[in-house]
Amino acid sequence: MPGTLLRTPGISRLFMPFHFMIAQSSAKYHSHLTLRRQKQRRNVTSPWGNEDTQELIDILGRYNVKATFFVVGGWVDKYPESVKALHDAGHEVMNHSNTHAHMSKLSREEIIADVETCSDKIEAVTGVRPTLIRPPYGEYNDTVISAIRSIGMEPIQWDVDVSPTASRA
């Protein structure tokens, strides 16, 4: 069955009957929605603060869709009630860094400190420590991967970017 485009006031998302991930960037509060079905993936980017969080939770619930939300530490600080609501609704809340820094420009120690700070914040709100991180900007190198794995986490990426700024080949 192809995906269904749902349009509701203040929120438009593509929902399909499979697991997807949403990541948040701190500076602009954009969400990166990755839809996964077997080996196919799609990424949709749209503005998102926390004003639509409950509506998004309700829509996901209506279609029995569970999501993994990748959030930055600043978003956890600003909207702990939304982080808790996502968790309480049965969604995973994972790490997108504390400061949304360009991790490939940080030292191993700075990467670990940034990631651990965000994980501490998420765990304090949800009671569950994140095991996944989506590095900001999709940037990584050997140092980033090794630092993240050294603290028992796994980095993830996307493979299709359909954001308005993505190149169209």
N, C-alpha and C positions, 0 to 999 in steps of 0.2 A: 504494500500500500504506500503510495507517495505521501510526503509530508503534507500537513494541513497548516495553512497560514491563518493564525488567529489574530484578530485585531480587536483590542479593547482600549478604552480611553487611557492614554498615557503610556501604553505599552504595546509593542508589536513584536512578536517572537514567532519563530518557526518551531513547531512542536512535532515530533515524530515519536512513535511508540518504542523508544529505546533510550538508554542512558545518555545524558549530555553533561557537559561541564560549563560553568560560567566563571570567568575570572574578572576581578575588578582592579582597575588601576587607580592609584591614590590621587593623582593630580587632577584628572578629569572625570573620575568615577565612570569610566567606560566599562562595559561588560563585554567579555569575549566569550561568545556562546559557541561551543563546539559540540556538534551533534555527531554521535558515534553509532554506526550500525555496521556490525561486523568490521570490515576493513575500510569502510567509507567514513570520511569525516568532513564536516562543514563548519566554518567559523563565521559567526555573525556578530558585528560590533554595533552597539547602540549606547547612548547615554543612560546612566542609571545611578541615581543617588540611593536613598533608602525609601523614598516616598512611595515607590511601587512594590516594595518588598512583600507586603502581605498579599497584594493582588497576584504577584508572581507565584507565591506559595500556593494560593488558592487555585490558580490555573494549573500548576503542576500537579496538585492534588486531584483536580477534576479528571486529569488524564492519566493518573497513576504513574507519573514520571518522577523519578528520583534524580537529583542533580548533585554535582560536586561544585561548590562555589569556592573559588580561589580569591581570597581577600587580603588586602594589605593591612598592616598594623594600624595605620591612621583611620581606616574605615572601622576597624574593631573598636578603637578608642571612641570614635564619634558615634557609632551606632551599635553598641553592645546588645541592645534589645533586638535588633534585626538579626545579628549573628545568632543569638539564642533562638529566635523564632525559626530561622532556617534549620538549625540543628534539631530543635524540638519537632519540626515537621518531618524529620527523617532524612534530611539532606546532609551530605558531607560538607564540612567547612574546612578547607585546606589553605595552605600558605601561598601568598603571592609576594612575599617579602614584607619587611617592616616599613621601609622608606621608599620603595619603588626605584632604587638606585640601579645604575648600569653595573650589574654584578661583574661583568667581564673586566671592569676597571678597578675592582676592589681586590684587596689582599684576601688570602684564605681566611685569616682571622676576622676580617671585616665582614666577609660573606657569612661565616658561621654566626657571628654576633647578630647580624641583621635578621637572619632566618630564625635563630633561636628566640629573639625578642618577639617576633610575630607569632611564633608557635606558642610561646608562653602566654601571650594575650588571648589567643584562640582557646587554648586549654583552660585558662581561667574562666572564660565565659561558658564554654560548652562541656568542660570536663573530659574532653577527648583531645589528645595531642595529634596534630597533623602528621601524616606520613608522606604526603606529596607536596611538591612545590612547583609552580609554573614560574620560572624566572621572568622578571619584567622584560618587556620588549622582545622576548624570545631569545635574548642574548645569553650565550654560554660559551665556555671554553673548558679546557681540561681542569683548570683550577676550580671553576664553579662546580663542575660535576663531581670532582673528588671531594671538595669541601662539603657539599650537600650530602653525599653518600657517607661521609665520615660521621655524620650525626644521625645516621639511620633513616634518612629520607631519600625519596626517589624524585628526580626532576622529570617533568613531563613537558611536551611541546605540542603544537598543532601542525598540521601539514597543508592546510588550505586556508588562505586569508582572503576573505571577501569584504574586508573593510573598505570604506570609501577611499582610503589612501593607498590601498594595495594596487600594484601594477596589474594591468589587464593584458595578459599575453594571448 
